[in-house]
Amino acid sequence: MLSFFRVNDPFRLIGIGVYLLILTLAYLLINPFSFTTTQLSWILLGERVGEGFLLYRDIIDNTGPLSAAFFRIVDFLFGRSQLAYDLIGRALIIFQILYWNSILIKFRAFEENTYLPAIIMAALFHFCFDMISLSPALLGSCFLILALGQLFSQTVLQKETTESTLLIGLYAGIATGFQPNYLLFLPYLIFTGIAISGFSFRQLMLSLIGYFLPIILIGVFYFWREGLKEALEIWPLSFLTKKTNFQSVFDWFTLGAFPILLALIGYFIASVLRGSTINQQKQRQLIVLWLIFSAFEFLLIKRQAAYQLVIFIPALTYLITQFFINFKKGLISNLSFYLLIIGLPIASWWYWQNFSSPNYLVQETQESYTPSLMIMGNDLTPFQKSSLGGPFLNYELSKIYLEKERGLPEKARIYQLLQTQKASQVLDPNGDFKALLEQFPSLQKDYQATKPGVFELKK
């Protein structure tokens, strides 16, 4: 199988398509995973935006505004379909696989043109079940990989390319609109553009203009919808919320030790034992810095789950391909290939079926339907049969937002949010809503406590 994908023949993509189809059917038909807590929150966000409410202004959540718009489209077309989330995620993965393999061939990243990166990348995406489903990180990474491809072009072309330098910044800015944590890749683009690609001052300014253009357009949209002030207040708060560890770093290293080992060996062989062109050296520097900045991105994330790891996949694909390019034949290369392509997806499926955190996968609930529900806590399970009511979707962010020192205008703003978005039921395990009722006595006439931690809207 290794020799099959080594050949520079586009028809090898058929084999990759069959590989992805088999894995897709296995994941969907053989004991599939249920919705995750994060997926359920994105579904609720899409529904709420579809009802005419605006993220940040009316909904307190830390999802990127472009992702919120995308989830609204998915909700409009498919509703709460988990299959839609899975299939859209796989479509985005196929795009990344085809694009990244074409970039590596086009700019001569290796000694030989090969379709090994495509099959390796497909396997790495099956490191965890939530990496192959739709997420803000996956949406944003599609544009970051486009930016990386444009940076690769700068290692080959020996002239100023206005279009390429503008696109580098533009793609990165759009990625940040989908996933705010990707803001960290702005210094990556600046540093690599200057140090590796040799940007002139004019090229650097073009990239920065391209980067801030989509962000400015998002700001103009919020200004037009009278939500810019709230967006500028809530967006920075999202970086201050408490981190939720849905999966541990130990779990990641348990499954990822083998791919990481292959990547390290591939890097060592390519950089120390084998010669390479100046362009290939620059490309390798881009990849190494990409990994470093990707690691720093985890200082910003607030939901520690494997779907955030998709940002590492292009770089790991590049380094692992170096391993197989230089180990052309023999038992080691063939055994390593089968362990990666077949062993990793099977091992990850078994591992997460048995060791997934109970607070990550949404368990079936027997609770009755509630027209609109607001939960002042992290357990979103009751939302399986209910729609979001009220402005508070992300509990940790909402808690910080409510605890801020506020003057009379800001308190009036919170009161207006609660008054215009009355939930038919409020679950209040931590007493936050009770404190709000004490702060705004006029709301007490609308709600009654039916049991500890539960408030019902009076009819």
Secondary structure, DSSP 8 states (H G I E B T S, - for coil): -HHHHHS--TTHHHHHHHHHHHHHHHHHHSS----BHHHHHHHHHHHHHHTT--BTTTBB--S-HHHHHHHHHHHHHHSS-HHHHHHHHHHHHHHHHHHHHHHHHHTT-SSS--SHHHHHHHHHGGGSGGGGS--HHHHHHHHHHHHHHHHHHHTT--S--HHHHHHHHHHHHHHHHH-GGGGGHHHHHHHHHHHTS---HHHHHHHHHHHHHHHHHHHHHHHHTT-HHHHHHHHHHTTSS--EESS-HHHHHHHHHHHHHHHHHHHHIIIIIS---HHHHHHHHHHHHHHHHHHHHTTT-SEE-GGGGGGGHHHHHHHHHHHHHH--SSHHHHHHHHIIIIIHHHHHHHHHHHH--TTTB--------EEEEEESSS--GGGGGEEE-SSB-SHHHHHHHHHS---HHHHHHHHHHHHHS--SEEE-TTSHHHHHHHH-GGGTTTEEEEETTEEEE--
